[in-house]
Amino acid sequence: MTGSPTGPGAEPRLAHPVTGEPFGSPVPPGTGWPGDPARPDTPVARTPTGVARQARSVRILADLDARVSVCRACPRLVAWREEVAHTKRASYAAEPYWGRPIPGWGDTEPRVLVVGLAPAANGGNRTGRIFTGDRSGDWLFASLHRVGLAARPDSVHAGDGQRLIGTRMAAAVRCAPPLNKPTVDERDACAPWLDAEVALVAPSLRVVVALGSFGWQAALRTFRSLGWQVPRPAPRFGHGAEARLTAPPGTGRAGGRTEVLLLGCYHPSQQNTFTGTLTEAMLDEVLGRAAATARMPG
């Protein structure tokens, strides 16, 4: 189903695959997309300085998610995510594309936090939910379901009924980058969003699962920037690698806990899964370890 263009040269509105409601691509904030945290008047960060300022000021996770989802601080990433949303992959030509940054998603008081690199151009950038709508997400959600951290074995689109259990997902970079490779400046511009998100969920957190070396380094940088004690020399990434991160004194973490376990996991990219570098058993092993640790008393 398609609607009429909203103006000269405007793209027709297309039906959301779950709700059937029509949307333009990219999706304007506050227009009813399932799970959209933003409103039309949500403040927009347009520079790295603006990101840092807004991230420091946020005290509520829902407000952070909203601001992340309308960020326009990195011109190259904004241009790319919106170009993909306009042109679309042929197999999704009849769908609207989210075409905006992807906020964190899942439990608001998680015991497990999964940190990835960035949304996929035709995955999260299309569906509006992290790790949703591509092969990497298929592998990740299937494993999360097998170990008891997701309600369903798949994540197809926002509004599909999927729910994370005691778990939250976040990306180090919130926009789909060309060739899946953000620049150092883009990584650094986006970092305050992750810093703010981790600070808000830290009281309940027991485990962080870092997908790939990019997620591992982002997690270490974030916890260090928040004043946590990170082992030195910095622990090296590897599949199944572990590190203990110690909370700063006086943080008042829930239950008096002072440590978070950082676990390394190969990214469930097509290259890794097709070549056997990452198998289902290997992914289940790391996520199962996270689930078991999260369920420990205390």
PyMOL commands that set and color helices and strands:
alter all, ss='L'
color gray80, all
select helices_A, chain A and resi 48-57+61-68+75-87+90-92+124-127+135-146+178-180+184-204+212-225+254-256+270-275+280-294
alter helices_A, ss='H'
color red, helices_A
select strands_A, chain A and resi 14-15+22-23+105-106+112-116+167-171+207-211+242-246+259-265
alter strands_A, ss='S'
color yellow, strands_A
deselect
rebuild
show_as cartoon
